[in-house]
């Protein structure tokens, strides 16, 4: 069950990344090309936001079931880059990214004209994408840790 959550969390990252890239690419091209904001584009933003929210819930399950919450109080957690990353940095940055993604959907939905709808989606989902790419524990991170970059 616990490993199931971790596998789901790991796999869902690809769905979130593909949807984020599609949303950003399509909204930037709509913004620059001054094209109408279609119902399909609104739904794409909606599905992206829903996927991020599911990832948040699964992430919280992983955080609680794999003992990371307890690590917050443990001695030495903050001085070790690996434990600090999963106990504090990863979750906080991802929550911020998910808030940005949620704003991207709702502000775009409320915007008065099509250009602003595209622009809000492009900016907020774009920022969320950058944060998520930076906060994912990619395998090369370990190499960076060894040379003291993290
Ligand atoms: C879009 C948001 C997120 C993405 C793309 C993401 C992605 C990932 C990935 C790829 C891993 C590595 C999985 C593996 O080792 O196979 C991971 C691990 C982890 N994530 Fe997230 N995550 C997100 C949000 C969150 C949130 C909001 C939390 C909760 C606070 C969280 C908590 C964790 C924890 C605790 C681990 C370490 C699991 C372990 O090895 O014990 N994640 N995440």
Boltz pocket constraint, residues with backbone or C-beta under 6 A from the ligand:
constraints:
  - pocket:
      binder: B
      contacts: [[A, 6], [A, 7], [A, 9], [A, 10], [A, 12], [A, 13], [A, 16], [A, 52], [A, 55], [A, 56], [A, 59], [A, 60], [A, 62], [A, 63], [A, 66], [A, 68], [A, 86], [A, 90], [A, 91], [A, 92], [A, 94], [A, 95], [A, 132], [A, 135], [A, 136], [A, 137]]
      max_distance: 6.0
